[in-house]
Amino acid sequence: MFLAASSESQTGEQADHLRAWDPDEEQAHMMLDGLQSSGLDILDSDITLPKGYTLEIGWRGDSTPELWSDLIRSTFGASVASFFTAEKFVETFSSHEAQFDKKNGIFFILHGGDIVASAFAWLDILPTETAPSETTPVASAAEGQNAQRVAVRNGRVNFVCVRDGHRRCGLAKVLMQCVLRYHRAQGKQAATLRTEVYRHNAIRLYESLGFRHCSPEEFIA
């Protein structure tokens, strides 16, 4: 299960921002091409945080699951938080099936000791028989000694959220920079994300960073 990306919504859209989550909600699929090319402002510009905020990468210790779960609850509402509890975070984080780099691929922004924003560099991995072309074989420890799966050429931006009261100050852009630079360093050719179609501010942000709408078939490639 994936959490649809969110972003720095205005307070006036709080009703939509916290509306009950429906996994069948129509999704906007988006892609940023050319991660390996030069000239992408989101990749080439400096990463700068406002005063009082700090960026942390990877697991922060025992407090991380509760703090992150509280961020999800405050950002997306109780209906989403029920799917992404602290226990679920620990289960996913410790699993061999975790599709993110536990040390270098998850990003948190802190303020006053609390996690106020997050983003994950998600790695889509598909069974070999269902994978598209131009994929890279990877071993899956959870599936047996010789099981093979493939990592697709696109990197995913996932779990992007900013707590109310900390939006409109560039935190989402910083997190997007971190995730996209991670995917470029991993050799990914493009980055994708998806969000509900009603999250208009989030979509505008992604478009301003160079993302374009794409088909579900192009989304995983």
N, C-alpha and C positions, 0 to 999 in steps of 0.2 A: 504493500500500500504506500502511495506517495502523498505527501502533503503538497497541495497546490501552492505555488509561490505567492507571496504577498509582498507588500512594500509600504511606502510611506504615505498612507492614505490621509486625507484631511479629516479632521474631527467631524465635519459635517456629513461624512459618508459612514459614520459609525454604525448605522443600522445595517447597511450592506456589509460592512467589514465584519460584523459579528453575527450575521445571519446564520441560521442553522446549516451546518455543512451537509451537503448531499454528494456522496461519491459518484453519482450519475450526472452531476451538474455539467452542463456543456463547458468544455475546456477550450481555452485559446492556446494553441501550440505555437511556440516562437523559437527562432534560431538566430544565432550570430555566426556568420561565416568568417572564414579567413583568420583564425586564431594564430596561424603560423606566418601571417604576412605582417608587414609593418604598416603604420599609419592609423591603427585603431586607438583613438583617444583614450578609451576606457582602459587600455593596457599600457599605454605609453606615458600617461600622466602620473604625477606623484600621488601617493596615498597619504592623505592628510586628515586627521581626526580633529573635531572641535575640542577645545580645552575641557578637561575633566573626564574625557573618555579614553579608554585603553582597549587595544586589540589583543586578544589572546587566541592562540591556535592550539587545537587539540583538547583533550580531556583535562579538566581543571581539578579533578579530585572528586571526593564523595559528594560535594555540594552541587556538582554540575547537573545531575538528573532532575532534582527538585527545582533548581533555578530555571532550567530550560523548559520544563513542563509548565511552570508558572508563566513564562514568557509566551508559550503557545496559547495558554488559557486566556491571558489578557489581550492577545493579539487577534486570535481567531474565534474565541468564545468556547463555551463548555462543550458544545457538540463535537468540535475538533479535538479538544483536549482529552476527551474520553478515549480517543483512539491513540493518543500520544502521551501516555502517562510516564512518570519517572521510571516505573518498573519496565515499561516497554522500551524506553530509551536504553536502560542497562542491558536488557535482553538483546536489542539490536546491536548495541555497541560491542558486546562481548562475543557475538556470533561470528563464526567463520564466514557466514553469508553476508556480513555487513558490506554494503557496496560503497564504502567511503574509506579513505585513509584515516585511521583513527588518530594519528599523531599530527598529520600535516594538512588534512583535507576538510577539517571543520573549523569554522571561524566564529568567534563570539566577540561582541563589543560590550564592555562593562562600564558601569557608571555607579559610583558609590558602593561597589562590591556586588551589585546585581547584574545579571545578564539582561541587557536591554535590547539586543539585536543578535541575530544569528544567520548563518548561511552555510550550506554544505556543498562540497564538490562531489556530486554523486556520479558513480561510474556504472552505467548500464551494462549488464552482463547477461547474455542470452545463451540458451542451449545451442550447441553447435548446429544441430539440424534445422533450427529456425532462424539462424543468424543471416543477415545480409552479407554481401561481399565486402572486401576490404576491411576485415576484422582481424583481431589479434588473439591467438589461442592463449588461454590462461588456465592454470590448474585450479580446481576447486577442492580444497581439503575436506569440505563438508560432504562432498558427494563420492568420496572414495579415492583410492590411490591414483588411478589412471583416468579419472573422469576429466573431460575437457569441456570448457565453455569458452566463449569468446567475448572480449571487450570491444564494444562498438567504437567507431571512430569519433563519435560525438561525446563530449562531456556534458553532464547535466548540472544545472544550477537548481538547488533544492533547499527546502526549509528556510527560505528567506523571509524574515519577519522583523519588524521593529515595534517596540512597545509604544503604546500611546503616551504622548508627553515627550517623546524623544524623536519624533518624526520631523520632517522638513528641515533637517540640518545635515543631510548628506551621508547618513550612516548606511543606508542601503547601497549607495554608490560605492562606498569603501568596501563593503562586503562583496559586491559584484566584482570589483577589481581583484580582490583576493582570490575568489573562486576561479575567475577567468584566467588569471596568471598561473594558478595551479594547473588548470587543464592544459594551458599552452606548454608548460614545463613537462607535462606528461605526454606530449606529442599529439594531443587531440587537434583535429582539424576545424571543428566547429563546436559551439555550445548551444544547448537547448534548455528550455524551461516550459512549464505550463502553469496556467493559472485560470481561475474561473473568469468567464467572459464579462461578468459584472464588475470586476475589480479594475475600473477604468484608470485610476491613478497609477496602479501598478503597471498596467499595460503601457501607459504613456511614458513612464520611467524607462521601461525596457526598450521601447521604441527610440527614446532619446539616446540610448547607449548603443544603438545600432542593430538591435534585434528586429527581425521581420517575422510576419506570420508565415507559418508553413503548414503543410499537410501532416496528419498523423503518421502517414507512411514515411515521410521525410524525417520525422521527429526522431526515430530510432534508425540510424543508418551508420 
